[in-house]
Amino acid sequence: MPELAPNDFDLIIIGAGINGAGIARDAALRGLKVLILDKDDIASGTSSYSTRLIHGGLRYLEHGELGLVRESLREREVLLQIAPHLVRPLPILIPIYSGMKRGRTKIRAGMIAYDLLSLGKSLPQHHVLSTVETLRQMPSLNSEGLLGAAVYYDAQVEFAERLVFENVLSAVENGAKMIAHARVEDFATSDNHLIAATYRLQSGESRRAAARFFVNAAGPWVDGILKRTVSDPNEQLVGGTKGSHIIVAPFVETGSTAIYVEAQTDGRPFFIIPWNGNYLIGTTDIRFDEDPDEARAENWEVDYLLAETNKLFPGANLRRDDILYSYSGVRPLPFTGEHHEAQITRRHFIKPHKHLHNLVSIVGGKLTTYRRLAEECVDLICQRLNHDCGKCRTSDLPLPGALNYESFAREFAKHSEFSLAAKSRLLRIYGSRADDVVEFSRNEGRSDYLDEKQSILAGEIPFSFDKEFAETLTDCLMRRTMIGLNADMGLPQLEIANGIAAKCQNWSDERTAIELEQYRSFIQNRR
């Protein structure tokens, strides 16, 4: 193994999604010198296109993946503790209808197994409702053939992008370096080892970074990265499936309860989830062999989700015009040529490469189990580097926004001079770092509001660039301030936000116009 030069790294991670971010945090906490590279932005790929659940994988019980379910339930509990500002309990109702593939007995057995596999959890046990009780709780449900329901608890990560970001932030606070919008173009090799990676910045400048070990955590782009190496060119690791979601305004009253139901068309379970003031409906699960950057919700997917929702809630009458926006992403699942999409395992794999001894590729994985994957990966890296890294600490150390969160939230809600809407929003996005946002906004003279609801501080825009590694307007609105995930996709704030960003970043008139156009193009793809 080559010696480390002063400007070199112990570890280069390609991909700043949840897996890459988690690995970076764990490695940095254990004293490794880490560089993270991503061709786009933090959490700009699969991590931001999920159903936004932190769950044990109730459906995985059907396929006998008890180990995955147990691991997921254990990790769900960890995330509820280390990220309470981002990960919150979510009650989920499963309506049971006559003629369903998964009948009352099967669902009840699954519920019992789910509870047994998560003994010691902080979330409540499941309970069963009669038909009358179900309709009392959710009167808009289709009552025809309704036999009752089961209610269980999982968790929701409303802003998965922020979960990824806080892992990166923690890594950087512990010495890691993050470079976004840095597309890896080539590798230097010697004696069956990768020596360095060459990457190109948004400006067009080409740079080179050397390291002793490399992790390919590029998600659905894993095979594309491998093609730039001398690894087996015929080996395909990822056989992704596409999942699409639609966002609609609230159309029935479910309170904070999500719905998990079997689609009448094909028997595939899907969710209707209260999310960010609206409802998130999804997901589909279809093979996708094209460029993951080109994944879009197809017409038939939208029609499928609308039709199934309308069958469940006959009074909803949802139409295409009711869709606020959609999003679609590719799951980086293990390649298999035979299995049905639903049967492909959701377990993760850390894949070594026989021709490149200091490279591993990450295949699969979920938001829920990212921390455990990272721990396994960093254990392996430390072993390969013959480096005494000590034990993993990520299951105990809160993420940055979770430090003293509960006491902070109580005091912030009482004493902050901002509106109730602003205080609530700041806590949901930044956690105990909300004070940093407030102080920064005051210092910048931008404590005014950007919206009629008086929930968005103008100072959040420069804060995202100065303190949170945003480089583009889209980074800022979609993956830092979360303004772009509102029902209006941030369009009412777009011009003023772009003006603030241009001023704080000293953008030229040409760059300012480009940023505006690129954001509009981005959200157009979601419409």
MIKE-936476 format. One record per residue (C-alpha): residue number from 1; x, y, z. Coordinates in nm, 2 decimals, m for minus. Layout:
<sites>
<num NUM x X y Y z Z>
...
</sites>
This chain:
<sites>
<num 1 x 0.00 y 0.00 z 0.00>
<num 2 x 0.15 y 0.34 z m0.10>
<num 3 x 0.24 y 0.59 z 0.17>
<num 4 x 0.02 y 0.89 z 0.23>
<num 5 x 0.17 y 1.22 z 0.10>
<num 6 x 0.07 y 1.54 z 0.29>
<num 7 x m0.20 y 1.64 z 0.05>
<num 8 x m0.33 y 1.29 z m0.01>
<num 9 x m0.63 y 1.11 z 0.16>
<num 10 x m0.68 y 0.79 z 0.34>
<num 11 x m1.01 y 0.75 z 0.17>
<num 12 x m1.19 y 0.89 z m0.13>
<num 13 x m1.57 y 0.83 z m0.14>
<num 14 x m1.74 y 0.88 z m0.47>
<num 15 x m2.11 y 0.97 z m0.41>
<num 16 x m2.26 y 1.19 z m0.15>
<num 17 x m2.59 y 1.01 z m0.11>
<num 18 x m2.69 y 0.86 z 0.22>
<num 19 x m2.44 y 0.57 z 0.19>
<num 20 x m2.15 y 0.78 z 0.10>
<num 21 x m2.24 y 1.05 z 0.36>
<num 22 x m2.27 y 0.78 z 0.63>
<num 23 x m1.94 y 0.62 z 0.54>
<num 24 x m1.77 y 0.96 z 0.54>
<num 25 x m1.90 y 1.05 z 0.88>
<num 26 x m1.80 y 0.72 z 1.04>
<num 27 x m1.45 y 0.73 z 0.88>
<num 28 x m1.39 y 1.09 z 0.98>
<num 29 x m1.50 y 1.02 z 1.34>
<num 30 x m1.24 y 0.73 z 1.34>
<num 31 x m0.96 y 0.96 z 1.24>
<num 32 x m0.93 y 0.88 z 0.87>
<num 33 x m0.85 y 1.16 z 0.62>
<num 34 x m1.16 y 1.17 z 0.39>
<num 35 x m1.25 y 1.33 z 0.06>
<num 36 x m1.61 y 1.31 z m0.07>
<num 37 x m1.68 y 1.37 z m0.44>
<num 38 x m2.02 y 1.39 z m0.61>
<num 39 x m2.09 y 1.47 z m0.97>
<num 40 x m2.39 y 1.68 z m0.86>
<num 41 x m2.49 y 1.78 z m0.51>
<num 42 x m2.53 y 1.62 z m0.17>
<num 43 x m2.84 y 1.40 z m0.17>
<num 44 x m2.92 y 1.49 z m0.53>
<num 45 x m2.98 y 1.13 z m0.65>
<num 46 x m3.17 y 0.83 z m0.51>
<num 47 x m3.17 y 0.96 z m0.15>
<num 48 x m3.39 y 1.25 z m0.24>
<num 49 x m3.63 y 1.03 z m0.45>
<num 50 x m3.73 y 0.78 z m0.18>
<num 51 x m4.07 y 0.74 z 0.00>
<num 52 x m3.90 y 0.91 z 0.30>
<num 53 x m3.96 y 0.64 z 0.55>
<num 54 x m3.73 y 0.50 z 0.82>
<num 55 x m3.89 y 0.16 z 0.85>
<num 56 x m3.83 y m0.20 z 0.93>
<num 57 x m3.95 y m0.33 z 0.60>
<num 58 x m4.28 y m0.50 z 0.69>
<num 59 x m4.31 y m0.62 z 0.33>
<num 60 x m3.97 y m0.79 z 0.35>
<num 61 x m4.12 y m1.05 z 0.59>
<num 62 x m4.30 y m1.19 z 0.29>
<num 63 x m3.97 y m1.28 z 0.13>
<num 64 x m3.83 y m1.43 z 0.45>
<num 65 x m3.57 y m1.16 z 0.50>
<num 66 x m3.59 y m1.17 z 0.88>
<num 67 x m3.23 y m1.05 z 0.93>
<num 68 x m3.29 y m0.74 z 0.71>
<num 69 x m3.61 y m0.66 z 0.91>
<num 70 x m3.44 y m0.71 z 1.24>
<num 71 x m3.15 y m0.49 z 1.13>
<num 72 x m3.38 y m0.22 z 1.00>
<num 73 x m3.59 y m0.21 z 1.31>
<num 74 x m3.27 y m0.18 z 1.52>
<num 75 x m3.14 y 0.11 z 1.30>
<num 76 x m3.48 y 0.28 z 1.31>
<num 77 x m3.45 y 0.30 z 1.68>
<num 78 x m3.10 y 0.44 z 1.65>
<num 79 x m3.21 y 0.71 z 1.41>
<num 80 x m3.50 y 0.81 z 1.63>
<num 81 x m3.23 y 0.88 z 1.90>
<num 82 x m2.96 y 1.05 z 1.70>
<num 83 x m3.18 y 1.25 z 1.47>
<num 84 x m3.51 y 1.33 z 1.65>
<num 85 x m3.55 y 1.66 z 1.46>
<num 86 x m3.55 y 1.48 z 1.13>
<num 87 x m3.68 y 1.13 z 1.21>
<num 88 x m4.02 y 1.11 z 1.38>
<num 89 x m4.27 y 0.83 z 1.46>
<num 90 x m4.54 y 0.77 z 1.20>
<num 91 x m4.86 y 0.57 z 1.26>
<num 92 x m4.96 y 0.36 z 0.96>
<num 93 x m5.30 y 0.21 z 0.90>
<num 94 x m5.34 y m0.10 z 0.68>
<num 95 x m5.71 y m0.13 z 0.57>
<num 96 x m5.81 y m0.50 z 0.52>
<num 97 x m6.06 y m0.58 z 0.25>
<num 98 x m6.22 y m0.91 z 0.15>
<num 99 x m6.05 y m1.06 z m0.15>
<num 100 x m5.71 y m0.91 z m0.08>
<num 101 x m5.40 y m1.12 z m0.14>
<num 102 x m5.29 y m1.04 z 0.21>
<num 103 x m5.58 y m1.13 z 0.43>
<num 104 x m5.66 y m1.05 z 0.79>
<num 105 x m5.47 y m1.36 z 0.92>
<num 106 x m5.16 y m1.29 z 0.72>
<num 107 x m5.15 y m0.92 z 0.81>
<num 108 x m5.20 y m1.00 z 1.18>
<num 109 x m4.92 y m1.26 z 1.17>
<num 110 x m4.69 y m1.00 z 1.00>
<num 111 x m4.78 y m0.74 z 1.27>
<num 112 x m4.70 y m0.98 z 1.55>
<num 113 x m4.37 y m1.08 z 1.39>
<num 114 x m4.28 y m0.71 z 1.34>
<num 115 x m4.34 y m0.64 z 1.71>
<num 116 x m4.14 y m0.95 z 1.82>
<num 117 x m3.84 y m0.85 z 1.60>
<num 118 x m3.83 y m0.50 z 1.76>
<num 119 x m3.85 y m0.59 z 2.12>
<num 120 x m3.74 y m0.30 z 2.34>
<num 121 x m3.85 y m0.04 z 2.08>
<num 122 x m3.97 y 0.30 z 2.18>
<num 123 x m4.26 y 0.30 z 1.94>
<num 124 x m4.60 y 0.15 z 2.04>
<num 125 x m4.71 y m0.20 z 1.95>
<num 126 x m4.96 y m0.26 z 1.67>
<num 127 x m5.33 y m0.28 z 1.73>
<num 128 x m5.63 y m0.40 z 1.53>
<num 129 x m5.94 y m0.21 z 1.45>
<num 130 x m6.29 y m0.34 z 1.36>
<num 131 x m6.47 y m0.21 z 1.05>
<num 132 x m6.66 y 0.04 z 1.26>
<num 133 x m6.35 y 0.16 z 1.44>
<num 134 x m6.16 y 0.19 z 1.11>
<num 135 x m6.44 y 0.41 z 0.95>
<num 136 x m6.46 y 0.61 z 1.27>
<num 137 x m6.09 y 0.69 z 1.24>
<num 138 x m6.09 y 0.73 z 0.86>
<num 139 x m6.45 y 0.79 z 0.74>
<num 140 x m6.35 y 0.86 z 0.38>
<num 141 x m6.22 y 0.51 z 0.33>
<num 142 x m6.41 y 0.28 z 0.08>
<num 143 x m6.63 y 0.08 z 0.31>
<num 144 x m6.72 y m0.19 z 0.05>
<num 145 x m6.57 y m0.52 z 0.16>
<num 146 x m6.38 y m0.35 z 0.44>
<num 147 x m6.31 y m0.60 z 0.72>
<num 148 x m6.12 y m0.37 z 0.95>
<num 149 x m5.76 y m0.25 z 0.98>
<num 150 x m5.43 y m0.29 z 1.16>
<num 151 x m5.23 y 0.01 z 1.29>
<num 152 x m4.86 y m0.01 z 1.34>
<num 153 x m4.58 y 0.24 z 1.38>
<num 154 x m4.27 y 0.32 z 1.18>
<num 155 x m4.09 y 0.65 z 1.13>
<num 156 x m4.07 y 0.92 z 0.87>
<num 157 x m3.78 y 1.13 z 0.76>
<num 158 x m3.96 y 1.43 z 0.61>
<num 159 x m3.65 y 1.58 z 0.46>
<num 160 x m3.42 y 1.29 z 0.37>
<num 161 x m3.19 y 1.55 z 0.20>
<num 162 x m3.12 y 1.70 z 0.54>
<num 163 x m3.04 y 1.36 z 0.69>
<num 164 x m2.78 y 1.31 z 0.42>
<num 165 x m2.65 y 1.67 z 0.46>
<num 166 x m2.61 y 1.64 z 0.84>
<num 167 x m2.40 y 1.33 z 0.79>
<num 168 x m2.18 y 1.52 z 0.55>
<num 169 x m2.17 y 1.82 z 0.79>
<num 170 x m2.06 y 1.59 z 1.08>
<num 171 x m1.79 y 1.44 z 0.86>
<num 172 x m1.66 y 1.79 z 0.76>
<num 173 x m1.67 y 1.90 z 1.12>
<num 174 x m1.44 y 1.60 z 1.19>
<num 175 x m1.19 y 1.68 z 0.92>
<num 176 x m1.34 y 1.54 z 0.60>
<num 177 x m1.35 y 1.75 z 0.28>
<num 178 x m1.66 y 1.77 z 0.06>
<num 179 x m1.64 y 1.87 z m0.31>
<num 180 x m1.98 y 1.87 z m0.49>
<num 181 x m2.03 y 1.92 z m0.86>
<num 182 x m1.71 y 1.72 z m0.92>
<num 183 x m1.75 y 1.45 z m1.18>
<num 184 x m1.49 y 1.17 z m1.16>
<num 185 x m1.36 y 1.12 z m1.50>
<num 186 x m1.06 y 0.89 z m1.47>
<num 187 x m0.84 y 0.69 z m1.23>
<num 188 x m0.47 y 0.63 z m1.21>
<num 189 x m0.37 y 0.27 z m1.12>
<num 190 x m0.06 y 0.08 z m1.02>
<num 191 x 0.00 y m0.28 z m0.91>
<num 192 x m0.37 y m0.36 z m0.88>
<num 193 x m0.44 y m0.05 z m0.68>
<num 194 x m0.61 y 0.27 z m0.75>
<num 195 x m0.37 y 0.56 z m0.69>
<num 196 x m0.57 y 0.87 z m0.77>
<num 197 x m0.89 y 1.01 z m0.91>
<num 198 x m0.92 y 1.28 z m1.17>
<num 199 x m1.24 y 1.49 z m1.14>
<num 200 x m1.38 y 1.79 z m1.32>
<num 201 x m1.54 y 2.09 z m1.14>
<num 202 x m1.84 y 2.28 z m1.26>
<num 203 x m1.61 y 2.56 z m1.38>
<num 204 x m1.44 y 2.31 z m1.61>
<num 205 x m1.12 y 2.29 z m1.41>
<num 206 x m0.97 y 1.94 z m1.38>
<num 207 x m0.82 y 1.82 z m1.06>
<num 208 x m0.65 y 1.51 z m0.92>
<num 209 x m0.67 y 1.36 z m0.57>
<num 210 x m0.48 y 1.06 z m0.44>
<num 211 x m0.58 y 0.82 z m0.17>
<num 212 x m0.50 y 0.48 z m0.01>
<num 213 x m0.85 y 0.35 z m0.04>
<num 214 x m1.16 y 0.42 z m0.25>
<num 215 x m1.53 y 0.36 z m0.20>
<num 216 x m1.76 y 0.36 z m0.50>
<num 217 x m2.09 y 0.48 z m0.34>
<num 218 x m2.24 y 0.62 z m0.66>
<num 219 x m2.58 y 0.45 z m0.62>
<num 220 x m2.73 y 0.36 z m0.95>
<num 221 x m2.42 y 0.51 z m1.12>
<num 222 x m2.19 y 0.25 z m0.96>
<num 223 x m2.13 y 0.06 z m1.28>
<num 224 x m2.06 y 0.38 z m1.47>
<num 225 x m1.78 y 0.46 z m1.22>
<num 226 x m1.64 y 0.10 z m1.26>
<num 227 x m1.62 y 0.15 z m1.63>
<num 228 x m1.35 y 0.41 z m1.57>
<num 229 x m1.13 y 0.16 z m1.39>
<num 230 x m0.96 y m0.16 z m1.48>
<num 231 x m1.22 y m0.37 z m1.29>
<num 232 x m1.39 y m0.65 z m1.47>
<num 233 x m1.56 y m0.46 z m1.76>
<num 234 x m1.83 y m0.73 z m1.81>
<num 235 x m1.94 y m0.74 z m1.45>
<num 236 x m2.27 y m0.56 z m1.38>
<num 237 x m2.34 y m0.49 z m1.01>
<num 238 x m2.66 y m0.28 z m1.02>
<num 239 x m2.99 y m0.37 z m1.18>
<num 240 x m3.20 y m0.07 z m1.07>
<num 241 x m3.57 y m0.04 z m1.04>
<num 242 x m3.75 y 0.29 z m1.07>
<num 243 x m3.99 y 0.42 z m0.81>
<num 244 x m4.22 y 0.72 z m0.88>
<num 245 x m4.42 y 0.93 z m0.64>
<num 246 x m4.68 y 1.20 z m0.68>
<num 247 x m4.75 y 1.49 z m0.44>
<num 248 x m5.10 y 1.62 z m0.40>
<num 249 x m5.28 y 1.87 z m0.17>
<num 250 x m5.47 y 1.71 z 0.13>
<num 251 x m5.78 y 1.55 z m0.01>
<num 252 x m5.91 y 1.36 z 0.29>
<num 253 x m5.86 y 1.39 z 0.66>
<num 254 x m5.62 y 1.13 z 0.79>
<num 255 x m5.46 y 1.34 z 1.06>
<num 256 x m5.09 y 1.23 z 1.10>
<num 257 x m5.17 y 0.87 z 1.00>
<num 258 x m5.03 y 0.72 z 0.68>
<num 259 x m5.21 y 0.45 z 0.47>
<num 260 x m5.04 y 0.13 z 0.35>
<num 261 x m5.26 y m0.07 z 0.12>
<num 262 x m5.25 y m0.34 z m0.14>
<num 263 x m5.32 y m0.20 z m0.49>
<num 264 x m5.63 y m0.36 z m0.65>
<num 265 x m5.47 y m0.36 z m0.99>
<num 266 x m5.16 y m0.58 z m0.92>
<num 267 x m5.15 y m0.65 z m0.54>
<num 268 x m4.84 y m0.43 z m0.49>
<num 269 x m4.85 y m0.23 z m0.16>
<num 270 x m4.83 y 0.14 z m0.18>
<num 271 x m4.84 y 0.44 z 0.06>
<num 272 x m5.04 y 0.75 z 0.10>
<num 273 x m4.85 y 0.96 z 0.35>
<num 274 x m4.91 y 1.30 z 0.51>
<num 275 x m4.59 y 1.49 z 0.42>
<num 276 x m4.47 y 1.85 z 0.43>
<num 277 x m4.83 y 1.98 z 0.45>
<num 278 x m4.94 y 1.77 z 0.15>
<num 279 x m4.98 y 1.40 z 0.07>
<num 280 x m4.71 y 1.18 z m0.08>
<num 281 x m4.84 y 0.88 z m0.28>
<num 282 x m4.62 y 0.60 z m0.41>
<num 283 x m4.43 y 0.41 z m0.51>
<num 284 x m4.40 y 0.21 z m0.83>
<num 285 x m4.13 y m0.05 z m0.88>
<num 286 x m4.03 y m0.12 z m1.24>
<num 287 x m3.70 y m0.23 z m1.40>
<num 288 x m3.50 y 0.06 z m1.53>
<num 289 x m3.19 y 0.02 z m1.75>
<num 290 x m3.15 y 0.37 z m1.88>
<num 291 x m2.95 y 0.67 z m1.75>
<num 292 x m3.07 y 0.73 z m1.39>
<num 293 x m3.05 y 1.10 z m1.45>
<num 294 x m3.33 y 1.05 z m1.70>
<num 295 x m3.57 y 0.88 z m1.47>
<num 296 x m3.92 y 1.04 z m1.48>
<num 297 x m4.26 y 0.94 z m1.37>
<num 298 x m4.43 y 0.80 z m1.68>
<num 299 x m4.80 y 0.87 z m1.76>
<num 300 x m4.91 y 0.51 z m1.68>
<num 301 x m4.74 y 0.53 z m1.34>
<num 302 x m4.92 y 0.86 z m1.26>
<num 303 x m5.25 y 0.71 z m1.38>
<num 304 x m5.19 y 0.39 z m1.17>
<num 305 x m5.13 y 0.59 z m0.85>
<num 306 x m5.43 y 0.82 z m0.91>
<num 307 x m5.66 y 0.53 z m0.99>
<num 308 x m5.56 y 0.32 z m0.69>
<num 309 x m5.60 y 0.62 z m0.45>
<num 310 x m5.94 y 0.70 z m0.59>
<num 311 x m6.05 y 0.33 z m0.54>
<num 312 x m5.94 y 0.36 z m0.18>
<num 313 x m6.10 y 0.70 z m0.13>
<num 314 x m6.40 y 0.71 z m0.37>
<num 315 x m6.48 y 1.07 z m0.28>
<num 316 x m6.13 y 1.20 z m0.37>
<num 317 x m6.18 y 1.21 z m0.75>
<num 318 x m5.81 y 1.30 z m0.79>
<num 319 x m5.71 y 1.40 z m1.14>
<num 320 x m5.39 y 1.49 z m1.31>
<num 321 x m5.46 y 1.86 z m1.25>
<num 322 x m5.45 y 1.79 z m0.88>
<num 323 x m5.09 y 1.68 z m0.89>
<num 324 x m4.86 y 1.94 z m0.75>
<num 325 x m4.55 y 1.76 z m0.88>
<num 326 x m4.40 y 1.42 z m0.91>
<num 327 x m4.05 y 1.27 z m0.86>
<num 328 x m3.88 y 0.95 z m0.97>
<num 329 x m3.56 y 0.78 z m0.88>
<num 330 x m3.37 y 0.46 z m0.94>
<num 331 x m3.30 y 0.21 z m0.66>
<num 332 x m2.94 y 0.08 z m0.68>
<num 333 x m3.05 y m0.28 z m0.63>
<num 334 x m2.82 y m0.59 z m0.70>
<num 335 x m2.83 y m0.70 z m1.06>
<num 336 x m3.04 y m1.00 z m1.13>
<num 337 x m3.19 y m1.11 z m1.46>
<num 338 x m3.46 y m1.34 z m1.33>
<num 339 x m3.64 y m1.22 z m1.02>
<num 340 x m3.96 y m1.01 z m1.01>
<num 341 x m3.89 y m0.65 z m0.90>
<num 342 x m4.05 y m0.70 z m0.56>
<num 343 x m3.84 y m1.01 z m0.50>
<num 344 x m3.50 y m0.84 z m0.54>
<num 345 x m3.34 y m0.81 z m0.20>
<num 346 x m3.31 y m0.47 z m0.04>
<num 347 x m3.00 y m0.59 z 0.16>
<num 348 x m2.68 y m0.40 z 0.10>
<num 349 x m2.35 y m0.55 z m0.03>
<num 350 x m2.00 y m0.42 z 0.01>
<num 351 x m1.84 y m0.55 z m0.30>
<num 352 x m1.46 y m0.59 z m0.32>
<num 353 x m1.28 y m0.61 z m0.66>
<num 354 x m1.03 y m0.88 z m0.73>
<num 355 x m0.83 y m0.66 z m0.98>
<num 356 x m0.83 y m0.35 z m0.76>
<num 357 x m0.74 y m0.43 z m0.40>
<num 358 x m0.82 y m0.09 z m0.25>
<num 359 x m1.16 y m0.04 z m0.40>
<num 360 x m1.51 y m0.15 z m0.28>
<num 361 x m1.84 y m0.07 z m0.44>
<num 362 x m2.17 y m0.03 z m0.24>
<num 363 x m2.46 y m0.21 z m0.39>
<num 364 x m2.82 y m0.17 z m0.26>
<num 365 x m2.90 y m0.03 z 0.09>
<num 366 x m3.17 y 0.18 z 0.23>
<num 367 x m3.21 y 0.51 z 0.41>
<num 368 x m3.30 y 0.31 z 0.72>
<num 369 x m2.98 y 0.10 z 0.73>
<num 370 x m2.72 y 0.34 z 0.60>
<num 371 x m2.55 y 0.38 z 0.94>
<num 372 x m2.50 y 0.01 z 0.98>
<num 373 x m2.37 y m0.02 z 0.62>
<num 374 x m2.12 y 0.26 z 0.69>
<num 375 x m2.00 y 0.08 z 1.01>
<num 376 x m1.94 y m0.24 z 0.82>
<num 377 x m1.76 y m0.06 z 0.54>
<num 378 x m1.53 y 0.15 z 0.76>
<num 379 x m1.45 y m0.16 z 0.97>
<num 380 x m1.33 y m0.32 z 0.64>
<num 381 x m1.14 y m0.02 z 0.53>
<num 382 x m0.95 y 0.01 z 0.86>
<num 383 x m0.87 y m0.36 z 0.84>
<num 384 x m0.74 y m0.33 z 0.48>
<num 385 x m0.53 y m0.02 z 0.57>
<num 386 x m0.40 y m0.19 z 0.88>
<num 387 x m0.51 y 0.11 z 1.07>
<num 388 x m0.63 y 0.11 z 1.43>
<num 389 x m0.95 y 0.31 z 1.39>
<num 390 x m1.12 y 0.22 z 1.72>
<num 391 x m1.49 y 0.14 z 1.75>
<num 392 x m1.77 y 0.30 z 1.55>
<num 393 x m1.94 y 0.58 z 1.75>
<num 394 x m2.22 y 0.68 z 1.51>
<num 395 x m2.49 y 0.49 z 1.69>
<num 396 x m2.44 y 0.71 z 2.00>
<num 397 x m2.33 y 1.05 z 1.87>
<num 398 x m2.63 y 1.28 z 1.77>
<num 399 x m2.62 y 1.44 z 1.43>
<num 400 x m2.54 y 1.82 z 1.44>
<num 401 x m2.90 y 1.94 z 1.45>
<num 402 x m2.99 y 1.69 z 1.72>
<num 403 x m2.75 y 1.82 z 1.99>
<num 404 x m2.96 y 1.89 z 2.30>
<num 405 x m3.25 y 1.91 z 2.06>
<num 406 x m3.54 y 1.85 z 2.30>
<num 407 x m3.44 y 2.12 z 2.55>
<num 408 x m3.34 y 2.35 z 2.27>
<num 409 x m3.67 y 2.31 z 2.09>
<num 410 x m3.87 y 2.40 z 2.41>
<num 411 x m3.67 y 2.71 z 2.47>
<num 412 x m3.67 y 2.82 z 2.10>
<num 413 x m4.04 y 2.78 z 2.08>
<num 414 x m4.09 y 2.99 z 2.39>
<num 415 x m3.84 y 3.27 z 2.34>
<num 416 x m3.76 y 3.32 z 1.97>
<num 417 x m3.92 y 3.64 z 1.84>
<num 418 x m4.01 y 3.49 z 1.51>
<num 419 x m4.36 y 3.37 z 1.40>
<num 420 x m4.49 y 3.03 z 1.51>
<num 421 x m4.47 y 2.91 z 1.14>
<num 422 x m4.10 y 3.02 z 1.12>
<num 423 x m4.00 y 2.86 z 1.45>
<num 424 x m4.17 y 2.53 z 1.36>
<num 425 x m4.01 y 2.53 z 1.01>
<num 426 x m3.66 y 2.61 z 1.14>
<num 427 x m3.68 y 2.33 z 1.40>
<num 428 x m3.81 y 2.08 z 1.14>
<num 429 x m3.52 y 2.16 z 0.90>
<num 430 x m3.22 y 2.27 z 1.11>
<num 431 x m3.30 y 2.12 z 1.46>
<num 432 x m3.08 y 2.28 z 1.73>
<num 433 x m2.88 y 2.45 z 1.45>
<num 434 x m3.18 y 2.69 z 1.41>
<num 435 x m3.00 y 2.93 z 1.64>
<num 436 x m2.71 y 2.94 z 1.39>
<num 437 x m2.95 y 3.03 z 1.12>
<num 438 x m3.11 y 3.30 z 1.33>
<num 439 x m2.78 y 3.45 z 1.43>
<num 440 x m2.65 y 3.44 z 1.08>
<num 441 x m2.97 y 3.61 z 0.94>
<num 442 x m2.94 y 3.89 z 1.20>
<num 443 x m2.57 y 3.95 z 1.12>
<num 444 x m2.65 y 3.96 z 0.75>
<num 445 x m2.95 y 4.20 z 0.80>
<num 446 x m3.18 y 3.94 z 0.66>
<num 447 x m3.42 y 3.85 z 0.93>
<num 448 x m3.72 y 3.94 z 0.71>
<num 449 x m3.96 y 3.68 z 0.57>
<num 450 x m3.97 y 3.56 z 0.21>
<num 451 x m4.32 y 3.43 z 0.21>
<num 452 x m4.67 y 3.54 z 0.31>
<num 453 x m4.70 y 3.27 z 0.58>
<num 454 x m4.39 y 3.43 z 0.74>
<num 455 x m4.22 y 3.10 z 0.77>
<num 456 x m3.90 y 3.14 z 0.55>
<num 457 x m3.62 y 3.37 z 0.66>
<num 458 x m3.43 y 3.56 z 0.39>
<num 459 x m3.11 y 3.47 z 0.58>
<num 460 x m3.15 y 3.10 z 0.50>
<num 461 x m3.05 y 3.17 z 0.14>
<num 462 x m2.69 y 3.30 z 0.21>
<num 463 x m2.67 y 3.06 z 0.51>
<num 464 x m2.70 y 2.76 z 0.27>
<num 465 x m2.40 y 2.89 z 0.07>
<num 466 x m2.18 y 3.01 z 0.35>
<num 467 x m2.24 y 2.73 z 0.60>
<num 468 x m2.39 y 2.44 z 0.42>
<num 469 x m2.19 y 2.39 z 0.10>
<num 470 x m2.46 y 2.49 z m0.15>
<num 471 x m2.31 y 2.60 z m0.48>
<num 472 x m2.62 y 2.65 z m0.70>
<num 473 x m2.96 y 2.80 z m0.66>
<num 474 x m3.11 y 2.44 z m0.70>
<num 475 x m2.88 y 2.32 z m0.42>
<num 476 x m3.01 y 2.59 z m0.20>
<num 477 x m3.38 y 2.56 z m0.27>
<num 478 x m3.41 y 2.18 z m0.31>
<num 479 x m3.16 y 2.04 z m0.07>
<num 480 x m3.08 y 2.30 z 0.20>
<num 481 x m3.37 y 2.53 z 0.27>
<num 482 x m3.63 y 2.28 z 0.13>
<num 483 x m3.83 y 2.57 z m0.02>
<num 484 x m3.85 y 2.38 z m0.35>
<num 485 x m4.04 y 2.09 z m0.19>
<num 486 x m4.33 y 2.32 z m0.10>
<num 487 x m4.66 y 2.29 z m0.29>
<num 488 x m4.56 y 2.58 z m0.51>
<num 489 x m4.20 y 2.45 z m0.56>
<num 490 x m4.06 y 2.78 z m0.43>
<num 491 x m4.18 y 2.98 z m0.74>
<num 492 x m4.31 y 3.28 z m0.54>
<num 493 x m3.97 y 3.31 z m0.37>
<num 494 x m3.76 y 3.23 z m0.68>
<num 495 x m3.67 y 3.57 z m0.81>
<num 496 x m3.58 y 3.72 z m0.47>
<num 497 x m3.40 y 3.41 z m0.36>
<num 498 x m3.19 y 3.42 z m0.68>
<num 499 x m3.12 y 3.78 z m0.62>
<num 500 x m3.00 y 3.72 z m0.27>
<num 501 x m2.78 y 3.43 z m0.38>
<num 502 x m2.64 y 3.63 z m0.66>
<num 503 x m2.54 y 3.91 z m0.43>
<num 504 x m2.39 y 3.69 z m0.16>
<num 505 x m2.20 y 3.48 z m0.41>
<num 506 x m2.10 y 3.77 z m0.64>
<num 507 x m2.25 y 3.60 z m0.95>
<num 508 x m2.23 y 3.78 z m1.28>
<num 509 x m2.55 y 3.87 z m1.46>
<num 510 x m2.49 y 3.58 z m1.69>
<num 511 x m2.45 y 3.33 z m1.40>
<num 512 x m2.75 y 3.47 z m1.22>
<num 513 x m2.97 y 3.41 z m1.54>
<num 514 x m2.83 y 3.06 z m1.58>
<num 515 x m2.91 y 2.97 z m1.22>
<num 516 x m3.26 y 3.09 z m1.26>
<num 517 x m3.31 y 2.89 z m1.58>
<num 518 x m3.15 y 2.58 z m1.44>
<num 519 x m3.39 y 2.58 z m1.14>
<num 520 x m3.69 y 2.63 z m1.37>
<num 521 x m3.57 y 2.34 z m1.59>
<num 522 x m3.53 y 2.12 z m1.28>
<num 523 x m3.88 y 2.18 z m1.15>
<num 524 x m4.03 y 2.15 z m1.50>
<num 525 x m3.90 y 1.79 z m1.50>
<num 526 x m4.11 y 1.73 z m1.19>
<num 527 x m4.42 y 1.87 z m1.34>
</sites>
